Amino acid sequence: MPALTSAMQMAQVRGTVSVIGAHFEPDFPLDAGGMFAKETTLVFSIGAPTDDRESVLDLIRLGRIDPVPTVSHRMRLEDAPEAYKMFEAREATKIILTP
């Protein structure tokens, strides 16, 4: 997971790295010595879509964030089983399913 590796390397002393969403690297090599030396905090969170939905939608409406770059595929709802297989195989990141 290159983004997590970069974040850990860039974290300042006593910094916090937050991983939001699903993390699929059960054997990700943490540098415990480096984390100890810099007193790095690592936090994992799946997030709370129902709690954050309105705030996120407001940010999209205001043009403060653009969700489009995170979408890798658009598929029909009937293709949901295939979409989940693609996601699990890491062939897709975010898939929009349209009825």
C-alpha positions in Angstrom: 0.0 0.0 0.0 2.2 2.8 -1.3 0.0 5.6 0.2 0.3 4.3 3.7 4.0 3.8 3.4 4.4 7.4 2.2 2.2 8.7 4.9 4.2 6.8 7.6 7.4 8.2 6.2 6.1 11.8 6.0 4.5 11.9 9.4 6.1 14.5 11.6 7.3 13.7 15.1 4.3 12.9 17.3 2.2 12.9 14.1 -0.9 10.9 13.4 -1.6 8.8 10.3 -5.2 8.0 9.8 -6.3 5.2 7.5 -10.0 5.7 6.6 -11.8 2.9 4.8 -11.0 -0.8 4.3 -7.4 -1.7 4.6 -6.6 -5.0 2.9 -2.9 -5.7 3.7 -2.9 -8.0 6.7 0.8 -8.4 6.5 1.7 -4.7 5.9 5.3 -4.2 7.3 5.1 -1.6 10.0 8.4 0.0 11.0 7.8 -0.2 14.7 11.2 1.2 15.5 10.7 4.2 13.4 7.2 4.7 14.8 8.6 4.5 18.3 11.4 7.0 17.6 8.9 9.5 16.1 6.1 8.7 18.5 3.8 8.1 15.5 0.1 7.3 16.1 -1.6 5.1 13.6 -5.4 5.0 13.5 -7.7 2.9 11.5 -11.4 3.8 10.9 -14.0 2.4 8.6 -15.8 5.7 8.8 -19.4 6.5 9.6 -21.1 7.1 6.2 -24.5 7.8 7.8 -23.1 10.2 10.3 -20.9 12.1 7.8 -23.1 11.9 4.7 -24.7 15.4 4.9 -21.3 17.1 5.6 -19.7 15.3 2.7 -22.5 16.1 0.3 -22.3 19.8 1.4 -18.6 19.8 0.6 -19.3 18.3 -2.8 -22.1 20.9 -3.5 -19.7 23.7 -2.6 -17.1 22.4 -4.9 -14.6 21.9 -2.0 -14.1 18.2 -2.8 -14.5 16.3 -6.1 -15.4 12.6 -5.6 -15.0 11.8 -9.4 -11.2 10.9 -9.2 -12.0 8.2 -6.7 -14.4 6.4 -8.9 -12.8 3.7 -10.9 -15.8 2.0 -12.5 -19.5 2.5 -13.2 -21.7 -0.6 -13.5 -25.3 -1.6 -13.6 -26.8 -2.8 -10.3 -27.4 -6.2 -11.8 -23.6 -6.5 -12.1 -23.1 -6.0 -8.4 -21.7 -9.5 -7.8 -19.0 -8.9 -10.5 -18.3 -5.4 -9.0 -17.7 -7.0 -5.6 -15.3 -9.6 -7.2 -13.4 -6.8 -8.9 -13.1 -4.8 -5.7 -11.9 -7.9 -3.8 -9.4 -8.7 -6.5 -8.2 -5.0 -6.3 -9.1 -4.4 -9.9 -11.4 -1.5 -8.8 -11.4 1.0 -6.0 -14.8 2.7 -6.0 -17.7 1.5 -8.1 -20.9 3.3 -8.7 -23.8 0.9 -9.2 -26.7 2.4 -11.2 -30.2 0.8 -11.1 
